Amino acid sequence: MFTDGVPSRPAYYGSHRLVVFDLDGTLIDSKPVMVHAFRTAYAEVVGRSEAPVDSFLRLLGAPFPEILARLGLPHQMYEPFRAASRAGIEHIRAHEDVLTVCEAVRDAGCRTAIYTGKDRERTVEILDRFGLWRLCDGIAVGDDPQAGKPAPDGVYQLCRTLAADPVDTVVVGDSALDMQAGRAAGAGTVGCLWGIGTEEELRSAGADVVAADPLQLQTALARWRQRTGMVMVEAR
């Protein structure tokens, strides 16, 4: 279920700087696979009318069971959706320019993490396929015990694990849910326009900065790091 409250801020974190990246739409382009999987599951379980794809896309980033609950759709769609998503993994593409920015962030001394609504099994498959573990100090996923986006719980979890304070953390994502989660945690937020969110949606959800392309993301993170006393290196 989506949480109505905001958990209390943990008392202790640490001194590291942390950049938390969303996965789908931010680091990888999986939208065609996700849409196909949703339509497949809808046809198999509901079997009538047109699948509400636009409503589904607006909720991407939340755990899929929560999306189903929000849309009033049967939980039985979960397994067919997972199966179709896994079958389509070869059609997913990495945003290589964004991965280069992530490498530069790490080279400059920040820790990096991924916060996704995907379940752990599918997340691990994608990280393995694209070699993303080298760019990731930790992950928070959709079937972890904490509430999913837009709640800040996953950001808090990563901050605890990686010894970072939310005020020294920035959340990077392409959806309103990403921005809401980061804002609720007290972190900085950068919205990305190469995913599902529009500039208006991202700013309305609390984006501090909206990046139209990876170069603008690089610039936004450089300015953030300078404000926190660190120097951003140029992306290779």
C-alpha positions as CSV (number, residue, x, y, z in Angstrom):
1,M,0.0,0.0,0.0
2,F,1.0,3.6,-0.5
3,T,1.9,5.2,2.8
4,D,0.0,8.2,4.0
5,G,2.5,9.2,6.6
6,V,6.2,10.0,6.6
7,P,8.5,7.9,8.8
8,S,10.5,9.8,11.4
9,R,14.0,10.8,10.3
10,P,16.6,8.4,11.7
11,A,18.9,9.9,14.3
12,Y,22.2,8.8,12.8
13,Y,23.6,8.5,9.3
14,G,27.2,9.4,8.3
15,S,29.4,11.7,6.4
16,H,29.4,10.3,2.9
17,R,27.8,12.0,-0.1
18,L,25.3,9.8,-1.9
19,V,23.6,9.9,-5.3
20,V,20.5,7.7,-5.6
21,F,19.5,6.8,-9.1
22,D,16.1,5.5,-10.2
23,L,16.5,2.5,-12.6
24,D,13.8,2.3,-15.2
25,G,13.7,5.4,-17.4
26,T,16.8,6.9,-15.8
27,L,19.6,4.4,-16.2
28,I,17.9,2.1,-18.6
29,D,15.2,2.4,-21.3
30,S,12.7,-0.3,-20.4
31,K,9.4,1.4,-21.3
32,P,8.5,-0.7,-24.3
33,V,9.2,-3.9,-22.3
34,M,7.1,-2.7,-19.3
35,V,4.2,-1.6,-21.5
36,H,4.2,-4.9,-23.3
37,A,4.3,-6.8,-20.1
38,F,1.5,-4.8,-18.6
39,R,-0.7,-5.3,-21.7
40,T,0.1,-9.0,-21.7
41,A,-0.8,-9.5,-18.0
42,Y,-4.0,-7.4,-18.4
43,A,-5.2,-9.4,-21.4
44,E,-4.4,-12.7,-19.6
45,V,-6.1,-11.9,-16.3
46,V,-8.7,-9.2,-17.1
47,G,-9.3,-10.0,-20.7
48,R,-11.6,-7.1,-21.5
49,S,-11.3,-3.6,-22.8
50,E,-8.0,-1.7,-23.3
51,A,-5.3,-1.9,-20.7
52,P,-4.9,1.5,-18.8
53,V,-1.4,2.0,-20.0
54,D,-1.2,5.8,-19.4
55,S,-2.3,5.3,-15.8
56,F,0.2,2.5,-15.3
57,L,3.0,4.7,-16.6
58,R,2.2,7.5,-14.2
59,L,2.8,5.1,-11.3
60,L,6.0,3.6,-12.6
61,G,8.6,3.5,-9.8
62,A,6.2,2.1,-7.2
63,P,6.2,-1.6,-6.5
64,F,4.0,-3.4,-9.0
65,P,1.6,-4.8,-6.4
66,E,1.0,-1.2,-5.2
67,I,0.4,-0.1,-8.8
68,L,-2.2,-2.8,-9.2
69,A,-3.9,-1.7,-6.0
70,R,-4.0,1.9,-7.0
71,L,-5.5,1.1,-10.3
72,G,-8.1,-1.3,-8.8
73,L,-6.6,-4.2,-10.8
74,P,-6.4,-7.9,-9.6
75,H,-3.2,-9.0,-7.9
76,Q,-3.2,-12.0,-10.2
77,M,-1.6,-9.8,-12.8
78,Y,1.6,-9.8,-10.9
79,E,3.1,-13.1,-12.0
80,P,2.2,-12.8,-15.7
81,F,3.7,-9.2,-15.6
82,R,6.9,-10.5,-14.1
83,A,7.2,-13.3,-16.5
84,A,6.7,-11.1,-19.6
85,S,9.1,-8.5,-18.2
86,R,11.8,-11.1,-17.7
87,A,11.2,-12.5,-21.2
88,G,11.8,-9.1,-22.7
89,I,15.0,-8.3,-20.9
90,E,17.0,-8.5,-24.2
91,H,15.0,-5.5,-25.5
92,I,16.1,-3.3,-22.6
93,R,18.8,-0.7,-23.4
94,A,21.1,1.1,-21.1
95,H,21.4,4.9,-21.2
96,E,25.2,4.8,-21.7
97,D,25.7,8.6,-21.4
98,V,23.9,8.5,-18.0
99,L,26.1,5.6,-16.9
100,T,29.1,7.7,-17.8
101,V,27.8,10.5,-15.5
102,C,27.4,7.9,-12.8
103,E,31.0,6.8,-13.2
104,A,32.2,10.4,-12.9
105,V,30.2,10.8,-9.7
106,R,31.9,7.8,-8.2
107,D,35.3,9.0,-9.4
108,A,34.8,12.2,-7.5
109,G,34.2,10.4,-4.3
110,C,30.5,10.0,-4.0
111,R,28.7,6.8,-3.2
112,T,25.9,5.7,-5.6
113,A,22.8,3.6,-5.2
114,I,19.7,2.5,-7.1
115,Y,16.2,2.8,-5.8
116,T,13.6,1.0,-7.9
117,G,10.1,-0.4,-7.7
118,K,11.3,-3.6,-9.4
119,D,11.5,-6.7,-7.2
120,R,14.9,-7.9,-6.2
121,E,15.1,-10.8,-8.6
122,R,14.4,-8.7,-11.7
123,T,16.7,-5.9,-10.5
124,V,19.6,-8.3,-10.0
125,E,19.1,-9.7,-13.5
126,I,19.3,-6.3,-15.0
127,L,22.3,-5.2,-13.0
128,D,24.0,-8.4,-14.0
129,R,23.2,-8.1,-17.6
130,F,24.4,-4.5,-17.9
131,G,27.3,-4.7,-15.5
132,L,25.8,-2.1,-13.3
133,W,27.1,-3.5,-10.0
134,R,30.3,-1.6,-10.6
135,L,28.3,1.7,-10.4
136,C,26.3,0.8,-7.4
137,D,27.1,0.6,-3.7
138,G,23.6,-0.5,-2.7
139,I,20.1,-1.1,-3.9
140,A,16.6,-0.6,-2.5
141,V,13.9,-2.6,-4.3
142,G,10.2,-3.0,-4.5
143,D,9.9,-6.1,-2.4
144,D,12.0,-4.8,0.4
145,P,10.0,-4.4,3.7
146,Q,9.8,-0.7,3.6
147,A,7.1,1.3,1.8
148,G,7.8,2.0,-1.9
149,K,7.9,5.4,-3.7
150,P,6.7,8.1,-3.2
151,A,7.5,7.3,0.5
152,P,11.0,8.3,1.5
153,D,11.7,4.9,3.3
154,G,13.9,3.6,0.5
155,V,16.1,6.7,0.5
156,Y,16.4,6.4,4.3
157,Q,17.4,2.8,4.0
158,L,20.1,3.6,1.5
159,C,21.4,6.4,3.6
160,R,21.6,4.2,6.7
161,T,23.4,1.4,4.7
162,L,25.8,3.7,3.0
163,A,26.5,6.1,5.9
164,A,25.1,9.2,4.2
165,D,22.8,12.0,5.5
166,P,19.8,12.8,3.4
167,V,20.9,16.5,3.3
168,D,24.1,15.2,1.6
169,T,22.1,13.1,-0.8
170,V,20.5,13.7,-4.2
171,V,17.8,11.6,-5.8
172,V,17.9,11.4,-9.7
173,G,14.9,10.0,-11.5
174,D,12.4,10.5,-14.3
175,S,9.1,10.3,-12.5
176,A,7.0,12.4,-10.1
177,L,7.3,9.5,-7.6
178,D,11.1,9.8,-7.6
179,M,10.9,13.5,-6.9
180,Q,8.4,13.0,-4.1
181,A,10.4,10.3,-2.4
182,G,13.6,12.5,-2.5
183,R,11.8,15.6,-1.3
184,A,10.1,13.7,1.6
185,A,13.5,12.4,2.7
186,G,15.0,15.9,2.7
187,A,17.4,15.1,-0.2
188,G,18.1,17.1,-3.3
189,T,16.2,16.1,-6.4
190,V,17.1,16.1,-10.1
191,G,14.4,15.2,-12.7
192,C,15.4,13.6,-16.0
193,L,13.4,14.3,-19.2
194,W,14.5,11.2,-21.1
195,G,12.1,9.0,-19.2
196,I,8.3,9.2,-18.6
197,G,8.0,12.5,-16.7
198,T,7.4,15.9,-18.3
199,E,9.1,19.0,-17.0
200,E,5.9,20.3,-15.5
201,E,5.2,17.0,-13.7
202,L,8.7,16.8,-12.3
203,R,8.8,20.4,-11.1
204,S,5.3,20.1,-9.5
205,A,6.5,17.0,-7.7
206,G,9.5,18.8,-6.2
207,A,12.4,18.6,-8.6
208,D,15.1,21.1,-7.6
209,V,16.5,20.9,-11.1
210,V,15.3,19.3,-14.4
211,A,17.8,17.9,-16.8
212,A,16.9,17.6,-20.5
213,D,19.9,15.4,-21.2
214,P,22.9,13.7,-19.5
215,L,25.1,16.7,-19.9
216,Q,22.6,18.9,-18.0
217,L,22.5,16.1,-15.3
218,Q,26.3,16.2,-15.1
219,T,26.1,20.0,-14.6
220,A,23.4,19.8,-12.0
221,L,25.4,17.2,-10.0
222,A,28.6,19.2,-10.3
223,R,26.9,22.3,-8.8
224,W,25.4,20.2,-6.0
225,R,28.8,18.7,-5.2
226,Q,30.4,22.1,-5.1
227,R,27.8,23.2,-2.6
228,T,28.7,20.2,-0.5
229,G,32.4,21.0,-0.6
230,M,33.4,18.5,-3.3
231,V,34.6,18.9,-6.9
232,M,33.0,17.1,-9.8
233,V,35.3,15.6,-12.4
234,E,34.5,15.7,-16.0
235,A,32.6,12.7,-17.4
236,R,34.8,10.6,-19.7
